[in-house]
Amino acid sequence: MQKPIRRLTVMIVDAFIVSLALLFAYFLRFEMVIPAKEWTNISFFLPWGILILLTSFVTFRVYATIWRYTSVPDLWTIGKAVTVAFTGLAAVDYFTPNSTIPRSVMIMAWFFTTAGIGASRLGWRIYCEMITGQKIHRNGTIQRTLIVGAGDGGVMVARELFQAPSSLKPIGFIDDDPIKKGKSILGLKVLGTTKEIESIVESEGIKEIIIAMPSVPGAVVREIVEQCKKTGARLQILPALHELMSGKVSVNHLRNVEVEDLLRREPVKTDINQIAGYLKGKKVLITGAGGSIGSELCRQALRVNPKEIILIGQGENSIHNIEQELRSLLSSDTNGQVYGKNSHAYDQYSQTNNKESCIIHSYIVDIKNQQTVNKIFAEHQPEVVFHAAAHKHVPLMEKQPEEAVKNNAWGTKILAQLAVEHKVERFVMISTDKAVNPTNAMGASKRFAEIIVQHYAKHNKSYHGKSQTGLTPSQEKGNTIITESQAQAQFQSQAQSLSESQTRFAVVRFGNVLGSRGSVIPIFKKQIAQGGPVTVTHPEMIRYFMTIPEAVTLVLQAGALSEGGEIFVLDMGTPVKITDLATDLIRLSGLTPGKDIKIEYSGIRPGEKLYEELSHSGENLEKTEHNRIMRIAQCAKAYEGSYEPIEKLLEMREESMYHLSRQEAIQWLEGVNPTYHHQSTTATISKAELKKPDKVIALQPDEGEWSSKKSGKKGAFAV
């Protein structure tokens, strides 16, 4: 039925109901015999009543609701609209001489109208649910379903299953709250606790289990999954609360349990106005824009309405894909609800700020190509740079350390130098926990890049009006060999003689992200699909993990907190054993570890560590206003490497860099990183490496402070 005809039909039904209500009230008032005079009053007041009621319904947007989804809030709106309408009718009665409506008639008519119109909506909803149920019965596809969680999420899922065309038939709830046990919600009984899932599934003939607890932590989800896996029933989950894009739950949101659900943490609290303060209306350049982190930076930056986004990357397919995705987001009319996970705060911002047009530029370019990158900077004059491009593969970079230096260190040097020359306002480099006490070329090159960024944070004003090497003309006359003491003195004297930079440089350091191209999870899933075995390097290997949207949100927040020269460290939560991760993935696939799929240990690879760290021993972490972000303010004090490789890289010309030998690259990396020693053979593990960290650092959620579980001292960060 077309919308105008449908609305007219509904109005006619409402007019009929209010007419019946008023007549019925008169009949009751006068004991079924209405005097002739009252019929005159009825003929006068009834048209007024219909007109005022319909006007009130339009004002309260009663006709904007969908009847088949009628709920208590909708009935409350109807009650308010009817009350206002009868108040208006009473006003007409008051100002009309020689005519009056008995007060008892007014009260009864109000009640009958509210009940009648409410019943019409609920009746249609019940009818639709009955029709849907009959269709499912005829198809013979009913799946008896158990809902774990009798809170708001579970109730919304149950209501949606009743309303939507679905083969899932809710049978009851599971909840650990003893007060709810035995009670009924929406006609469904709370059958028991999570410990009783196995027996309830067997006694009730359950074929499907839905975990509808979007706000509980991952540890609770893990325990529930363990119970559900014993039953053989199909298992689905309602995503975490911050992943749901609207207030109304849809069965389309249900999905299989993923490993991210088992690692679920509290959603990141985002100060979207603070982020928008330095990105809205700005030209934003993102390197590595086609990668996991780079592409998410593009998505989240787009939500705060930048003027331009410049995409830089080497992979033509990945750059094309993110460019098309961004253009699709710009052309959508869903007010920000298409942006994916972790976007609740961004959605609220979009609803209060009109989405302005953003120009998307994309370039396939190597960041080491200084001439081409300089042209891009000159043409677009970016105001904010996020540097996410890097070589990250540990074993491959161990085989080719010179490529790690060229791309990660030299590439960073080019971008930082151009940021200074083109007066970029903010420069944020993405680093890694592998840069802390590195034992591999990838981590060592990222630490090299961190030091380069620190150098430009202190020195960039000295390069205004000078050459693109970043040094004085006297330093460019040949590749003069300088001693370590000369390099250190030169490095420190420059820092003392120069004022603070105009560009705010910052480094954001964090660990592994789930779902990235280099993550172990896709590898494990592929091995499971092939029947195994799942290969883990060492049974004691542990890593920090966080989701890509979570990491990027904190990166953007850290960029807003930057005053220039800091290294920010993100709270990565609790370290996870890689073996446990593999075991969880096998179980989530419906298989038994060790029986259906074996786990084999391949041995630690060259350059790998058993555990990663988030700060050097000399780096003192300070709290910031965000409880998931820490700041290292005095970064230079923690540097224990040589200054000579830094000066050599800064003075080296582009042509010389492309001819950098492997041996010289190794010498540079070892010079900058005392803990790094290049390994050309298979890695071995020393007894010292087998030791776990002396202290495990955790974030106290109630106090927002970092503390040592071993020492109990707050405000300290150590490993």
C-alpha positions as CSV (number, residue, x, y, z in Angstrom):
1,M,0.0,0.0,0.0
2,Q,1.4,3.4,-0.9
3,K,2.3,5.6,1.9
4,P,-0.3,8.5,1.4
5,I,-3.2,5.9,1.1
6,R,-1.9,4.0,4.1
7,R,-1.7,7.1,6.2
8,L,-5.2,8.2,5.1
9,T,-6.6,4.7,6.0
10,V,-5.0,4.8,9.5
11,M,-6.5,8.3,10.1
12,I,-9.9,7.0,9.1
13,V,-9.6,4.1,11.5
14,D,-8.5,6.5,14.3
15,A,-11.5,8.8,13.5
16,F,-13.8,5.9,13.7
17,I,-12.4,4.8,17.0
18,V,-12.7,8.2,18.7
19,S,-16.3,8.5,17.3
20,L,-17.2,5.1,18.8
21,A,-15.5,6.0,22.1
22,L,-17.4,9.3,22.4
23,L,-20.8,7.6,21.6
24,F,-20.1,4.7,23.9
25,A,-19.3,7.1,26.7
26,Y,-22.6,9.0,26.1
27,F,-24.6,5.8,26.1
28,L,-23.0,4.7,29.4
29,R,-23.6,8.2,30.9
30,F,-27.3,8.3,30.0
31,E,-28.0,4.5,30.6
32,M,-28.2,3.7,26.9
33,V,-30.9,6.4,26.2
34,I,-29.3,9.6,24.9
35,P,-31.6,12.7,25.1
36,A,-32.2,14.7,22.0
37,K,-30.4,17.7,23.3
38,E,-27.2,15.6,23.8
39,W,-27.4,14.4,20.2
40,T,-27.1,18.0,19.2
41,N,-24.0,18.4,21.4
42,I,-22.5,15.2,19.9
43,S,-23.0,16.4,16.4
44,F,-21.2,19.7,17.3
45,F,-18.3,18.3,19.4
46,L,-17.5,15.1,17.5
47,P,-16.0,16.8,14.4
48,W,-14.0,19.0,16.7
49,G,-12.8,15.9,18.6
50,I,-11.7,14.1,15.4
51,L,-9.9,17.2,14.0
52,I,-8.0,17.9,17.3
53,L,-7.1,14.2,17.8
54,L,-5.7,13.8,14.2
55,T,-3.8,17.1,14.6
56,S,-2.3,15.9,18.0
57,F,-1.3,12.5,16.4
58,V,0.5,14.3,13.6
59,T,2.2,16.6,16.1
60,F,3.4,13.7,18.2
61,R,4.5,11.7,15.1
62,V,2.1,8.8,16.0
63,Y,1.8,8.1,12.2
64,A,5.6,7.7,11.9
65,T,5.6,4.4,13.7
66,I,5.4,1.0,12.2
67,W,2.5,-1.0,13.7
68,R,4.1,-4.4,13.6
69,Y,6.9,-3.1,15.9
70,T,4.5,-1.3,18.3
71,S,6.1,-1.3,21.8
72,V,5.5,0.3,25.2
73,P,7.1,3.7,24.2
74,D,4.7,3.8,21.2
75,L,1.7,3.2,23.5
76,W,3.0,5.9,25.8
77,T,3.2,8.4,22.9
78,I,-0.4,7.5,21.9
79,G,-1.5,8.1,25.5
80,K,0.1,11.6,25.6
81,A,-1.3,12.5,22.2
82,V,-4.9,11.4,23.2
83,T,-4.6,13.3,26.5
84,V,-3.5,16.5,24.7
85,A,-6.4,16.0,22.2
86,F,-9.0,15.7,24.9
87,T,-7.5,18.7,26.7
88,G,-8.1,20.6,23.5
89,L,-11.6,19.3,23.3
90,A,-12.3,20.4,26.8
91,A,-11.1,23.9,25.9
92,V,-13.5,24.0,23.0
93,D,-16.3,22.9,25.4
94,Y,-15.3,25.6,27.9
95,F,-15.5,28.4,25.3
96,T,-18.7,27.2,23.6
97,P,-21.9,28.8,25.2
98,N,-25.1,26.8,25.7
99,S,-23.3,23.5,25.0
100,T,-21.3,21.3,27.3
101,I,-19.9,17.7,27.5
102,P,-20.5,16.0,30.9
103,R,-17.2,15.5,32.7
104,S,-17.9,11.8,33.1
105,V,-18.3,11.5,29.3
106,M,-15.0,13.3,28.8
107,I,-13.1,10.9,31.1
108,M,-14.7,7.8,29.7
109,A,-14.2,8.9,26.1
110,W,-10.5,9.6,26.8
111,F,-10.1,6.1,28.3
112,F,-11.9,4.3,25.5
113,T,-10.1,6.3,22.8
114,T,-6.7,5.5,24.3
115,A,-7.5,1.8,24.8
116,G,-9.1,1.5,21.4
117,I,-6.3,3.0,19.4
118,G,-3.6,1.2,21.5
119,A,-5.5,-2.1,20.9
120,S,-5.6,-1.5,17.2
121,R,-1.8,-1.2,17.0
122,L,-1.1,-4.2,19.3
123,G,-3.7,-6.2,17.4
124,W,-2.0,-5.6,14.1
125,R,1.4,-6.6,15.7
126,I,-0.1,-9.9,17.1
127,Y,-1.6,-10.6,13.7
128,C,1.7,-10.1,11.9
129,E,3.5,-12.3,14.4
130,M,0.9,-15.0,13.9
131,I,1.2,-14.9,10.1
132,T,5.0,-15.0,10.3
133,G,4.8,-18.0,12.7
134,Q,2.5,-19.8,10.4
135,K,4.8,-19.3,7.4
136,I,7.7,-20.7,9.4
137,H,5.6,-23.7,10.5
138,R,4.6,-24.5,6.9
139,N,8.3,-24.3,5.9
140,G,9.2,-26.8,8.6
141,T,12.4,-24.9,9.5
142,I,11.8,-24.1,13.2
143,Q,14.9,-24.2,15.4
144,R,14.3,-24.3,19.2
145,T,16.5,-21.5,20.5
146,L,17.9,-20.8,24.0
147,I,18.9,-17.2,24.8
148,V,21.8,-16.7,27.2
149,G,21.3,-13.5,29.0
150,A,17.9,-12.2,30.3
151,G,19.0,-8.6,30.4
152,D,18.2,-5.8,27.9
153,G,20.1,-7.5,25.1
154,G,18.4,-10.9,25.6
155,V,15.0,-9.3,25.8
156,M,15.5,-7.3,22.6
157,V,16.7,-10.5,20.8
158,A,13.7,-12.4,22.0
159,R,11.3,-9.6,20.9
160,E,13.0,-9.4,17.5
161,L,12.7,-13.2,17.1
162,F,9.0,-13.0,17.8
163,Q,8.5,-10.2,15.3
164,A,10.9,-10.9,12.4
165,P,10.5,-13.7,9.9
166,S,13.0,-16.1,11.4
167,S,13.2,-19.9,11.8
168,L,14.5,-19.4,15.4
169,K,11.9,-20.0,18.0
170,P,12.9,-18.7,21.5
171,I,12.1,-21.3,24.2
172,G,13.6,-19.6,27.3
173,F,16.4,-17.7,28.9
174,I,19.6,-18.5,30.8
175,D,20.8,-16.1,33.4
176,D,23.0,-16.3,36.5
177,D,21.0,-13.8,38.4
178,P,19.2,-15.9,41.1
179,I,16.4,-13.3,41.3
180,K,15.4,-14.0,37.7
181,K,15.4,-17.8,37.8
182,G,11.9,-19.1,37.3
183,K,10.5,-15.8,36.3
184,S,8.9,-15.1,32.9
185,I,9.9,-12.4,30.4
186,L,7.9,-11.9,27.3
187,G,6.2,-15.2,28.1
188,L,9.5,-17.0,28.2
189,K,10.8,-18.6,31.4
190,V,14.3,-18.1,32.8
191,L,15.2,-21.8,32.8
192,G,18.5,-21.8,34.8
193,T,22.1,-20.6,35.0
194,T,25.0,-21.0,32.7
195,K,26.2,-24.0,34.6
196,E,23.0,-25.8,33.6
197,I,23.2,-25.1,29.9
198,E,24.1,-28.6,28.9
199,S,21.2,-30.3,30.8
200,I,18.7,-27.7,29.7
201,V,19.7,-28.1,26.0
202,E,19.1,-31.8,26.3
203,S,15.8,-31.6,28.1
204,E,14.3,-28.8,25.9
205,G,15.6,-30.1,22.6
206,I,17.5,-26.9,21.9
207,K,19.1,-26.7,18.4
208,E,20.4,-23.1,18.6
209,I,22.0,-21.0,21.4
210,I,22.3,-17.2,21.3
211,I,24.6,-15.4,23.6
212,A,22.9,-12.0,24.1
213,M,25.2,-10.3,26.6
214,P,26.8,-7.5,24.7
215,S,28.3,-5.7,27.7
216,V,30.0,-8.5,29.6
217,P,33.8,-8.9,29.4
218,G,35.6,-11.5,27.3
219,A,36.4,-13.8,30.2
220,V,32.6,-14.3,30.9
221,V,32.0,-15.0,27.2
222,R,34.8,-17.6,27.2
223,E,33.2,-19.5,30.2
224,I,29.8,-19.5,28.5
225,V,31.3,-20.7,25.2
226,E,33.0,-23.6,27.1
227,Q,29.6,-24.7,28.4
228,C,27.8,-24.3,25.1
229,K,30.4,-26.3,23.2
230,K,29.5,-29.3,25.3
231,T,26.0,-29.4,23.9
232,G,26.4,-29.7,20.1
233,A,23.9,-27.0,19.5
234,R,24.7,-24.2,17.0
235,L,26.1,-21.2,18.8
236,Q,25.7,-17.5,17.8
237,I,26.4,-14.3,19.6
238,L,25.1,-10.7,19.7
239,P,28.1,-8.5,19.1
240,A,29.6,-6.2,21.7
241,L,27.5,-3.2,22.7
242,H,29.7,-0.7,20.9
243,E,29.4,-2.7,17.7
244,L,25.7,-2.3,17.5
245,M,24.8,0.6,15.2
246,S,21.2,1.3,16.3
247,G,19.0,1.0,19.3
248,K,17.0,-1.8,17.6
249,V,18.6,-5.2,17.6
250,S,18.1,-7.2,14.4
251,V,18.6,-10.9,13.9
252,N,21.0,-9.9,11.1
253,H,23.4,-8.8,13.8
254,L,23.8,-12.3,15.1
255,R,27.0,-14.1,14.0
256,N,29.2,-16.9,14.9
257,V,31.5,-16.5,18.0
258,E,34.8,-15.1,17.0
259,V,38.1,-15.0,19.0
260,E,37.6,-11.2,19.4
261,D,34.6,-12.0,21.6
262,L,36.8,-14.0,23.9
263,L,39.2,-11.1,24.2
264,R,36.5,-8.5,24.5
265,R,37.4,-5.4,26.5
266,E,35.6,-2.3,27.6
267,P,34.9,0.0,24.6
268,V,37.3,2.9,24.2
269,K,35.9,6.2,25.6
270,T,36.3,8.7,22.8
271,D,36.5,12.4,23.1
272,I,35.2,13.0,19.6
273,N,35.2,16.7,19.9
274,Q,38.9,16.7,20.9
275,I,39.7,14.6,17.8
276,A,37.6,16.8,15.5
277,G,39.4,19.8,16.9
278,Y,42.5,18.9,15.0
279,L,41.0,17.0,12.0
280,K,37.8,18.8,11.0
281,G,38.3,20.9,8.0
282,K,41.9,19.9,7.7
283,K,43.9,18.2,4.9
284,V,44.9,14.8,6.3
285,L,47.7,12.7,4.6
286,I,47.9,9.0,5.5
287,T,50.7,6.7,4.5
288,G,50.2,3.0,4.2
289,A,46.5,3.9,3.6
290,G,45.7,0.5,2.1
291,G,46.9,-1.5,5.2
292,S,45.0,-2.6,8.2
293,I,45.8,0.4,10.4
294,G,46.0,2.9,7.5
295,S,42.6,2.0,6.1
296,E,41.0,2.2,9.5
297,L,42.6,5.6,10.0
298,C,41.0,6.7,6.8
299,R,37.5,5.5,7.9
300,Q,37.7,7.1,11.3
301,A,39.2,10.3,10.1
302,L,36.5,10.7,7.5
303,R,33.8,10.7,10.3
304,V,35.0,14.1,11.7
305,N,34.7,15.8,8.3
306,P,38.2,16.6,7.2
307,K,38.6,18.9,4.1
308,E,40.8,16.4,2.2
309,I,42.2,12.9,2.7
310,I,45.4,12.1,0.8
311,L,46.0,8.3,0.5
312,I,49.5,7.1,-0.1
313,G,50.5,3.4,-0.5
314,Q,52.3,1.0,-2.7
315,G,49.6,-1.6,-3.2
316,E,47.3,-0.5,-6.0
317,N,44.5,-2.9,-5.2
318,S,44.4,-2.0,-1.5
319,I,44.5,1.8,-2.2
320,H,41.8,1.4,-4.8
321,N,39.6,-0.5,-2.4
322,I,39.9,2.0,0.5
323,E,39.3,4.9,-1.9
324,Q,36.1,3.3,-3.2
325,E,35.0,2.6,0.3
326,L,35.5,6.2,1.4
327,R,33.6,7.5,-1.6
328,S,30.8,5.1,-0.8
329,L,30.7,6.4,2.7
330,L,30.6,10.0,1.5
331,S,27.7,9.2,-0.8
332,S,25.6,7.3,1.8
333,D,22.7,9.0,3.5
334,T,22.7,6.9,6.7
335,N,24.1,9.6,9.0
336,G,27.2,7.8,9.9
337,Q,25.7,4.4,10.6
338,V,27.7,2.7,7.8
339,Y,31.1,3.1,9.3
340,G,31.5,-0.3,11.0
341,K,32.7,-1.1,14.5
342,N,33.4,1.2,17.4
343,S,31.5,4.1,15.9
344,H,28.9,5.0,18.5
345,A,30.6,8.2,19.5
346,Y,31.2,9.1,15.9
347,D,27.5,8.5,15.1
348,Q,26.5,10.9,17.8
349,Y,28.9,13.5,16.4
350,S,27.6,13.0,12.9
351,Q,24.0,13.5,14.0
352,T,24.9,16.9,15.5
353,N,27.3,18.0,12.8
354,N,26.4,18.1,9.1
355,K,28.6,15.9,7.0
356,E,30.6,18.2,4.7
357,S,32.1,17.1,1.4
358,C,35.6,15.6,1.7
359,I,37.9,15.4,-1.3
360,I,39.7,12.0,-1.6
361,H,43.1,11.8,-3.4
362,S,45.0,8.6,-3.9
363,Y,48.6,8.0,-4.9
364,I,50.6,4.8,-5.6
365,V,54.0,5.8,-4.4
366,D,57.0,4.5,-2.5
367,I,57.6,6.8,0.6
368,K,61.3,6.4,-0.1
369,N,60.8,8.3,-3.4
370,Q,61.6,11.8,-1.9
371,Q,60.9,13.7,-5.1
372,T,57.5,12.2,-5.8
373,V,56.4,12.5,-2.1
374,N,57.6,16.1,-2.1
375,K,55.4,16.9,-5.1
376,I,52.4,15.5,-3.2
377,F,53.2,17.6,-0.2
378,A,53.7,20.7,-2.3
379,E,50.4,20.2,-4.3
380,H,48.1,19.4,-1.3
381,Q,49.9,21.1,1.6
382,P,48.7,18.5,4.2
383,E,48.1,19.8,7.8
384,V,48.0,16.5,9.5
385,V,50.1,13.4,8.7
386,F,49.6,9.9,10.0
387,H,52.6,7.7,9.1
388,A,51.4,4.1,9.1
389,A,53.5,2.7,6.2
390,A,56.2,0.2,7.2
391,H,57.7,-3.2,6.5
392,K,56.4,-5.3,9.4
393,H,57.2,-8.9,8.6
394,V,59.8,-10.1,11.2
395,P,61.4,-13.1,9.4
396,L,61.6,-11.3,6.0
397,M,63.1,-8.2,7.4
398,E,65.7,-10.4,9.3
399,K,66.7,-11.7,5.9
400,Q,66.9,-8.2,4.4
401,P,67.7,-5.8,7.2
402,E,68.8,-3.2,4.6
403,E,65.2,-3.0,3.3
404,A,63.9,-2.5,6.9
405,V,66.3,0.5,7.3
406,K,65.4,2.0,3.9
407,N,61.7,1.8,4.3
408,N,61.1,2.2,8.0
409,A,63.9,4.6,9.0
410,W,64.8,6.4,5.8
411,G,61.2,6.6,4.7
412,T,60.3,8.1,8.1
413,K,63.1,10.6,7.7
414,I,61.8,11.8,4.3
415,L,58.3,12.2,5.6
416,A,59.4,14.0,8.8
417,Q,61.6,16.3,6.8
418,L,58.9,17.2,4.4
419,A,56.5,17.7,7.2
420,V,58.8,20.4,8.6
421,E,59.5,22.0,5.2
422,H,55.8,22.2,4.4
423,K,54.7,23.4,7.8
424,V,52.6,20.4,8.7
425,E,50.7,21.0,12.0
426,R,50.9,17.5,13.4
427,F,52.8,14.4,12.5
428,V,51.9,11.0,14.1
429,M,54.0,7.9,13.5
430,I,52.7,4.4,14.2
431,S,55.3,2.4,16.0
432,T,55.3,-1.1,17.6
433,D,56.1,-2.8,20.9
434,K,58.8,-4.7,18.9
435,A,60.8,-1.4,18.9
436,V,61.4,-1.8,22.7
437,N,64.7,-3.7,23.4
438,P,64.4,-5.1,19.8
439,T,65.9,-8.4,18.9
440,N,64.9,-8.3,15.2
441,A,65.6,-6.0,12.3
442,M,62.0,-5.0,12.0
443,G,61.8,-3.8,15.6
444,A,65.2,-2.3,15.4
445,S,64.3,-0.3,12.3
446,K,61.1,1.0,14.0
447,R,63.2,2.1,17.0
448,F,65.5,3.8,14.5
449,A,62.4,5.6,13.1
450,E,61.3,6.6,16.6
451,I,64.6,8.3,17.2
452,I,64.4,10.0,13.8
453,V,61.0,11.5,14.7
454,Q,62.4,12.6,18.1
455,H,65.3,14.3,16.3
456,Y,62.9,16.3,14.0
457,A,60.7,17.1,17.0
458,K,63.6,19.1,18.5
459,H,65.5,20.2,15.4
460,N,63.1,21.1,12.5
461,K,63.3,24.8,12.8
462,S,67.0,24.6,11.9
463,Y,66.1,23.3,8.5
464,H,64.0,26.3,7.3
465,G,65.7,27.7,4.3
466,K,68.3,25.0,4.2
467,S,68.7,21.9,2.0
468,Q,66.5,18.9,1.9
469,T,69.1,16.7,3.7
470,G,68.2,18.2,7.0
471,L,71.7,19.4,7.8
472,T,73.8,22.5,7.3
473,P,75.6,23.0,4.0
474,S,79.0,22.2,5.5
475,Q,77.7,18.7,6.4
476,E,76.6,18.0,2.8
477,K,80.1,18.3,1.3
478,G,80.9,14.6,1.0
479,N,80.2,11.8,3.4
480,T,82.7,12.8,6.0
481,I,83.3,10.2,8.7
482,I,82.7,11.6,12.1
483,T,83.5,10.0,15.4
484,E,80.9,8.9,17.9
485,S,81.9,11.7,20.3
486,Q,81.6,14.3,17.6
487,A,78.2,12.9,16.5
488,Q,76.9,13.0,20.0
489,A,78.2,16.5,20.7
490,Q,76.7,17.7,17.4
491,F,73.4,16.0,18.1
492,Q,73.1,17.5,21.6
493,S,74.4,21.0,20.6
494,Q,71.7,21.3,18.0
495,A,69.0,20.3,20.5
496,Q,70.2,23.0,22.9
497,S,70.5,25.8,20.3
498,L,67.2,25.4,18.6
499,S,63.8,26.5,19.7
500,E,60.8,24.2,19.8
501,S,59.3,23.0,16.5
502,Q,56.2,24.3,14.8
503,T,55.2,20.8,13.7
504,R,54.0,18.6,16.6
505,F,55.7,15.3,16.2
506,A,54.4,12.2,18.1
507,V,54.9,8.5,18.1
508,V,52.2,6.0,19.2
509,R,53.5,2.6,20.2
510,F,51.3,-0.5,20.6
511,G,51.3,-4.3,20.1
512,N,49.6,-6.7,17.8
513,V,46.1,-6.0,16.3
514,L,43.5,-8.7,15.6
515,G,42.5,-9.2,12.0
516,S,45.5,-7.5,10.4
517,R,47.2,-9.0,7.4
518,G,50.1,-10.1,9.5
519,S,48.1,-11.5,12.4
520,V,48.4,-15.1,13.4
521,I,44.6,-15.5,13.4
522,P,44.1,-15.7,9.6
523,I,47.0,-18.2,9.5
524,F,45.5,-20.3,12.2
525,K,42.0,-20.3,10.6
526,K,43.5,-21.4,7.3
527,Q,45.4,-24.2,8.9
528,I,42.3,-25.4,10.7
529,A,40.3,-25.3,7.5
530,Q,43.0,-27.5,5.9
531,G,42.7,-30.0,8.8
532,G,45.7,-28.9,10.7
533,P,48.1,-29.0,12.2
534,V,48.1,-25.5,13.8
535,T,51.7,-24.4,14.1
536,V,52.9,-22.2,17.1
537,T,56.5,-21.2,17.5
538,H,56.8,-21.8,21.2
539,P,54.4,-23.0,24.0
540,E,55.4,-19.9,26.2
541,M,55.0,-17.3,23.4
542,I,52.8,-14.4,24.6
543,R,51.7,-11.3,22.9
544,Y,49.5,-8.2,23.5
545,F,46.4,-7.9,21.3
546,M,43.8,-5.2,20.6
547,T,41.3,-4.7,17.8
548,I,42.1,-2.5,14.8
549,P,39.3,0.0,15.5
550,E,40.3,0.2,19.2
551,A,43.9,0.9,18.3
552,V,43.1,3.5,15.7
553,T,40.7,5.3,18.0
554,L,43.4,5.6,20.6
555,V,45.9,6.7,17.9
556,L,43.6,9.6,16.9
557,Q,43.0,10.4,20.6
558,A,46.8,10.5,21.2
559,G,47.3,12.8,18.3
560,A,44.9,15.2,20.0
561,L,46.9,15.0,23.2
562,S,50.2,15.6,21.6
563,E,52.2,18.7,22.5
564,G,55.2,17.7,20.4
565,G,58.0,15.2,20.9
566,E,56.2,12.5,22.9
567,I,56.0,8.8,22.6
568,F,52.5,7.6,23.5
569,V,52.0,4.0,24.8
570,L,48.6,2.4,24.5
571,D,47.1,0.2,27.2
572,M,47.1,-3.3,25.6
573,G,45.3,-5.1,28.4
574,T,46.4,-8.6,29.5
575,P,49.0,-10.5,27.4
576,V,47.6,-13.6,25.6
577,K,49.4,-16.9,25.2
578,I,49.5,-17.8,21.5
579,T,48.9,-21.4,22.3
580,D,45.7,-20.4,24.1
581,L,44.7,-18.4,21.1
582,A,45.2,-21.4,18.8
583,T,43.2,-23.6,21.2
584,D,40.3,-21.2,21.3
585,L,40.1,-21.0,17.5
586,I,40.1,-24.7,17.2
587,R,37.2,-25.0,19.7
588,L,35.3,-22.2,18.1
589,S,35.5,-24.2,14.8
590,G,33.6,-27.0,16.6
591,L,36.7,-29.2,16.9
592,T,38.8,-30.6,19.7
593,P,42.4,-29.5,20.2
594,G,44.8,-32.4,20.1
595,K,42.2,-34.8,18.8
596,D,40.7,-33.3,15.6
597,I,43.4,-30.7,15.1
598,K,46.9,-31.0,16.5
599,I,49.0,-28.1,17.7
600,E,52.7,-28.3,16.7
601,Y,55.6,-26.2,17.9
602,S,57.8,-25.1,15.1
603,G,60.5,-23.4,17.1
604,I,61.1,-19.7,17.6
605,R,62.0,-17.8,14.5
606,P,65.0,-15.5,14.0
607,G,64.5,-12.2,15.7
608,E,61.5,-13.3,17.8
609,K,61.1,-12.8,21.5
610,L,58.9,-14.8,23.8
611,Y,57.2,-11.7,25.1
612,E,57.1,-8.1,24.0
613,E,57.5,-5.0,26.1
614,L,55.9,-1.6,25.9
615,S,58.7,0.7,27.2
616,H,62.4,0.8,27.8
617,S,63.8,0.7,31.3
618,G,64.7,4.4,31.2
619,E,61.4,5.6,29.9
620,N,59.1,6.9,32.6
621,L,55.5,6.7,31.7
622,E,53.2,9.4,32.8
623,K,49.4,9.4,32.9
624,T,47.4,11.5,30.4
625,E,43.8,12.6,30.6
626,H,42.9,9.4,28.8
627,N,43.1,6.3,31.0
628,R,44.1,4.1,28.1
629,I,47.0,6.3,26.9
630,M,50.4,6.8,28.6
631,R,53.0,9.4,27.7
632,I,56.8,9.2,27.6
633,A,57.8,12.8,27.8
634,Q,61.6,12.7,28.3
635,C,62.3,10.2,25.5
636,A,65.9,11.2,24.8
637,K,67.0,10.3,28.3
638,A,66.2,6.6,27.7
639,Y,68.2,6.4,24.5
640,E,71.3,4.2,25.0
641,G,72.4,3.7,21.4
642,S,74.9,5.4,19.2
643,Y,74.3,8.8,17.7
644,E,76.6,8.1,14.7
645,P,74.0,6.1,12.6
646,I,71.5,8.8,13.1
647,E,73.8,11.5,11.7
648,K,74.8,9.2,8.9
649,L,71.2,8.6,7.9
650,L,70.4,12.3,8.1
651,E,73.3,13.3,5.9
652,M,73.0,10.5,3.4
653,R,71.7,11.3,-0.1
654,E,68.8,9.4,-1.7
655,E,71.1,7.7,-4.3
656,S,73.5,6.5,-1.6
657,M,70.6,5.1,0.5
658,Y,69.4,2.9,-2.4
659,H,72.8,1.4,-2.5
660,L,73.0,0.8,1.2
661,S,74.8,-2.5,1.9
662,R,73.4,-5.2,4.2
663,Q,76.5,-5.0,6.4
664,E,76.2,-1.3,6.9
665,A,72.5,-1.6,7.6
666,I,73.2,-4.2,10.3
667,Q,75.9,-1.9,11.8
668,W,73.4,1.0,12.0
669,L,70.7,-1.1,13.5
670,E,73.1,-2.6,16.1
671,G,74.5,0.9,16.8
672,V,71.1,2.4,17.5
673,N,69.8,-0.7,19.4
674,P,72.3,-2.2,21.9
675,T,69.9,-5.2,22.3
676,Y,69.8,-6.1,18.6
677,H,72.4,-8.6,17.2
678,H,71.6,-9.8,13.7
679,Q,70.9,-13.5,13.5
680,S,71.8,-15.2,10.2
681,T,70.9,-18.7,11.5
682,T,68.0,-20.3,13.3
683,A,67.1,-18.6,16.5
684,T,67.8,-20.1,19.9
685,I,66.3,-19.3,23.2
686,S,68.4,-18.5,26.2
687,K,67.4,-19.2,29.8
688,A,67.2,-15.5,30.3
689,E,64.6,-15.2,27.6
690,L,62.5,-18.0,29.1
691,K,62.0,-15.9,32.2
692,K,58.6,-14.2,32.3
693,P,58.5,-10.5,33.0
694,D,59.3,-9.6,36.6
695,K,56.3,-7.4,36.8
696,V,53.0,-7.6,35.0
697,I,51.5,-4.2,34.4
698,A,47.7,-3.7,34.5
699,L,45.4,-0.7,34.2
700,Q,43.3,-0.3,37.3
701,P,39.8,0.4,35.7
702,D,38.3,2.1,38.8
703,E,41.2,4.4,39.4
704,G,42.5,4.9,35.9
705,E,46.1,4.4,37.0
706,W,48.9,2.0,36.0
707,S,50.2,-0.2,38.7
708,S,52.5,-3.1,39.3
709,K,50.8,-6.2,40.5
710,K,54.0,-7.4,42.1
711,S,55.1,-4.2,43.9
712,G,51.7,-2.6,44.2
713,K,53.2,0.8,43.5
714,K,51.0,3.0,41.3
715,G,52.3,5.3,38.6
716,A,55.2,3.0,37.7
717,F,55.7,1.0,34.5
718,A,58.3,-1.7,34.3
719,V,59.0,-5.0,32.7
